[in-house]
Amino acid sequence: MVVRVIMSLKIPLTILFSLLTSVSLFAEEFAVATFTRGKVSFLSASDTSKLWKTLKVNDVLKPGDRIKTGNGSKVDFLYQETEIRIQPNTDFTLKEWNSDKKEAKAFVQNGAAWFRVNNFKKGSFEVSTPTTTAGVRGTAFGVFFEEKEKTGYTCVCEGLVNINGEDFAKGTGGAKKVGATELEKKQYKDIITKDGATILLKEKRKEFPMLNRCLPCHKPIGWEDKSFTPDETYGNK
């Protein structure tokens, strides 16, 4: 009787082991979703039906995959010590990913994404918008593109980031509007501190609405704004 039970479980256990092994291998090669909030739509490059599906925790982000988040929705991906955080109302595509050569390329068509890169010091990690390209090897930075402004932004949170061929340090960044020939340099040191978003951000965002994208991660200091949803995972990894 015991033998029959074991034999009846043999095939399902084999399938389960195979699935767990596949997930483990993917986790070693690609970034895996560790957190989602709201509805996150996912278009897999390997899906021949080309149907958008709902992304879930433990789903794997592979080259060619496209992510769309709605209002108030977000998703975090983790690859070893590298983090990818896709914010609300964002259209994001992973263009390339090679874990052996430590090379990756991503594209933010619209919206905002934040990156902490720690595994690409001997390779390259590049994130583009329609107007900007940010290249790093080990740092933290945000990339934004606002369709209403037709402008791409990159802000540096840690280390150095090369934006359109020029190096930018922590607390600085660059912006470029569609059709512009020059990259506009930005300063964020007094706008965002280690404690959060200062009153200067409240004033500056009228001129640069992109700064509203910083509020989920950097809470207001000395003022309030309830128009955004806090990122409960920021700083907890």
C-alpha positions, 0 to 999 in steps of 0.5 A: 500500500505504501509503495503504491502511494509513493509511486502515485506521488512520483510524477507530481513530485518530479514535476514540482522539483523541476519547477522549483529548480527552474525558478532557482536557476532563473533567480540566479540569472535574472531579476525576480519580483519581490514586491507588487502593489496594485495591478502590474501588467506584464508582457512577456517577450517569450509569450507568442500570444502577446497577451498582457498578464498580471505580474506576481511576486516571484515572476522573473524579468527577462530580456524583452519583457515589458512592464506597465504600472497603473495609478498607485501601482508598483513593482520591485525586482531584485537580482542579487544586490541589484534593485529595480523599482518601477513606480506608478504610471510607468512603461518599462522594458528590459532590453538586454540582460546578460548575467555572465557578462554583467551587462544590462539595458533598460528603457523607460518610455514613460514614468519613473524607475529607481535603481541600485546597482551593485553587481555590474562593476565589471560590466555595464548597466544602462537605462534610457528614456526617449531623450537620455541615457544613464550608464552606471556600474555601481550606484543608485539613481532614478530615471524619469520621463514625463510625456506632458513635458516631453522631458527625460530626467536622471537624478543621482542618489549615490556614486557617479552616473554618466548621463548622455556622455557626462559624469554626474555626482550624488545630488545632481542630475540631468534633464533633456527635452525632446528636440533639445541639443543640450543636457540641462544640469540639475542640483538636488542637494538642498531639495532632497536630504537624507531625512526627506524632501524639504520645503524647496521641493514643494516650491520647485515642483511647480516648475519641474513636476517631475519632482513629484516622482520623488515623494513616494521614497522621500517623505516631506519634511515640514510640509504635507502632501497626501496626493502620493502613495508612500513606497513602503519598501524603500530603504528596507532592503 
